[in-house]
Amino acid sequence: MKESGRKQGAASPCAACKLLRRRCAQDCVFAPYFPADEPQKFANVHKVFGASNVNKMLQELPVHQRGDAVSSMVYEANARVRDPVYGCVGAISSLQQQIDALQTQLALAQAEVVHLRQFG
């Protein structure tokens, strides 16, 4: 995740400040993680978590952990937008079902190989 933030004197507010229609301060906590050219990223996070909660979470974390936290929030928010009821859990459950089905197929294929080696 890039954490470049805004350049000194940049006229364009970050995606968060733009969506919230506020002035983007030089020390804006959102700016390094929600660049102006990725507005949907913050829009989804805001829709799921709320800007105030995201701000609190980021303020409580050390700077070196904020990028990972934002990445997790973006992932969960995008999952919630796709599946409002289950979010990430729905994706994990679906993947687990695929793993189970593939393990069954693998076991059948291995049994067939053993059978062919013995009787083939």
N, C-alpha and C positions, 0 to 999 in steps of 0.2 A: 504494500500500500504506500503510495507516495505521500510524503508529509512535508511538501515544499511550502505550503501556506501561501499567503499573499506576498507579493513583492512590495518593497518600500514605495509608498505613494500610489499603489495600484488603485485605479478608479472603480474597478468591478468588484462588487461585494461577493462573498462566498455564497454558495447555493443556499445555505441555511439563512443567512441574513436577507438574501433576496426573497426567499419564500416568506419569511417572517416580516418582510418589509421594514427592516430597520437598518440603521447605519452599521457598517461592518468596521468595528474598531481594529486598531493595529494588533491588539492582543486577543482578538476573537478566538474563543476556544474551539469553534467549529471550523474555522478557515483552513487549518492544515489537513483536515480530513474530508471536507465536503467542498471541493473546488467548484467554481462557478460553472465550469463546463460539464458537470455531472449533476444536474438539478434533481433528477429522479432518485438518485441515491439518498439524498436527504429527505425528499418528499416521502418516500416509503418509511424511512426511519421515524420521521415526525408523525406519520399517520399511525404507526404501531406503538411507539414508545412515548411520543410527545416531546417537544423541544426542551421543556423544563427538566424532564427526567433525564434526557440525554445530557444536558448541560451539567446536572448534578453528578451523574455517573462519571463524566469526563473530569470534572473538577476534583473528585475524590480519588482519582487514580494518578499514580506517578506518570509523568510525561512519556516515559519509555514504554508504558503499557497501553496507552490510549489508542494507538494504531490498531492493535489487536482487538481491543474492545469495540472499536468502530467497525472493524471487519466482521466481528461476530454479530453486532447489532444489524448491520446491513444484510448479512446472510439470513438472519431470523426474520427481519422485516420483509425481505423479498419472498421468503417462504410463506409468511403470513398473508402477503398480498395474493400469491398464487393459490394458497389453501388456507382460508381464514379460520377454519375450525382446528385443523391439526398442525399447520405450520411445518416446522422441521421434523416433528415427530411423525407426520404423515410420510415425509420423504424417507426417513430412517426405516419406518415400518415397511414401506414398499421395497426398499433395497434389501431388507432382511428376508422378505418373502422371495425375492429373486435369488438370494444366496441359498436359501433352503431348497428351492427348485433346482438350482444348478448342482448343489451337492447331491441331490437325489439322482439327477442325470449322470453325474460323474460316477457314483456308486454303481449304477446299472451298467455303464460302459465298462468299468473295471471288472465287474462280474462277468460280463460278456467276453472280455479279453481272456480272463482266467479260463472260462469254459472253452473258448476256441483253442487255447494252448493245450488243454488237456485232451480234447476230443477232436481237434481240427486237423 
